[in-house]
Amino acid sequence: MTGLYVILAIVFVMSLVGLISMKVDKVKAEKGKWRTKEATLLLIALCGGALGSFLGMQLFRHKTKHIKFILLVPLCLILHIVLIGLYVWKFVI
């Protein structure tokens, strides 16, 4: 059960990072300032921050016209849900 808490803590922290990164990049885009690389934003989503990145896309209307983000962020989110579900099924139940 401890492993599940660690996984959920990582997902929570990375989701916060994803959400904040989307907001910061959106503000910088509006001000015409230096931006976060798209690869960095996608890497955050892949490394556990997909939920926060997805919420950031929707809440801040950021990267919602970029096909990479439209496809990859939800795909990462689905992957995370499946992997956590498999972990729970194998080690918790």
Secondary structure, 3 states (H helix, E strand, C coil): CHHHHHHHHHHHHHHHHHHHHHHHHHHHHHHCCCCCCHHHHHHHHHHHHHHHHHHHHHHHCCCCCCHHHHHHHHHHHHHHHHHHHHHHHHHHC
